């Protein structure tokens, strides 16, 4: 299967370099390359790529996470893979909470970048080792507090089940499921289902899909 990729980066040299790299990879087709977050959102809607390769900073402003959130908010959205120079905890968490499937640094090797794109297209998470290590450390500080029931809820959420489906499977009320999720998020240092699943998978709390 050929993965259709949209590149979003405000540096022309970076866009050109990525396009040149992907031209040597038959499993990837570049459908577009844009230089602003607004173009990333509009072209993602128009071109319907499988993966958007997104920088975080555009012209000195950190708007990549906002663009990621907008792209991921539409029905049947493409995966968004962050490729950036910035690796602060705030940047990482904000991007993942915005719906990013992965977070890579620009010193990532070509092979690792290609593997991450394939993983993102397949619905899997992909984090640079340094990013994964920091996220794992952050999660481990709080993950021990998760109860067995909370782990059951989170595992079912990771399988793509709705709150209603989780409630039915565990013989709970939907309100109770929502309450469990409300307790899980602060324990993992996140604020969304997607971020909770990504954090739990990276920490080994739940199995990868």
HELIX and SHEET records of a PDB file:
HELIX    1   1 UNK A   12  UNK A   23  1                                  12    
HELIX    2   2 UNK A   37  UNK A   47  1                                  11    
HELIX    3   3 UNK A   64  UNK A   72  1                                   9    
HELIX    4   4 UNK A   89  UNK A   97  1                                   9    
HELIX    5   5 UNK A  110  UNK A  121  1                                  12    
HELIX    6   6 UNK A  129  UNK A  143  1                                  15    
HELIX    7   7 UNK A  148  UNK A  158  1                                  11    
HELIX    8   8 UNK A  163  UNK A  170  1                                   8    
HELIX    9   9 UNK A  174  UNK A  188  1                                  15    
HELIX   10  10 UNK A  193  UNK A  203  1                                  11    
SHEET    1   A 6 UNK A  28  UNK A  34  0                                        
SHEET    2   A 6 UNK A   3  UNK A   8  1                                        
SHEET    3   A 6 UNK A  51  UNK A  54  1                                        
SHEET    4   A 6 UNK A  79  UNK A  84  1                                        
SHEET    5   A 6 UNK A 102  UNK A 105  1                                        
SHEET    6   A 6 UNK A 126  UNK A 127  1                                        
SHEET    1   B 2 UNK A  57  UNK A  58  0                                        
SHEET    2   B 2 UNK A  61  UNK A  62 -1                                        
END                                                                             
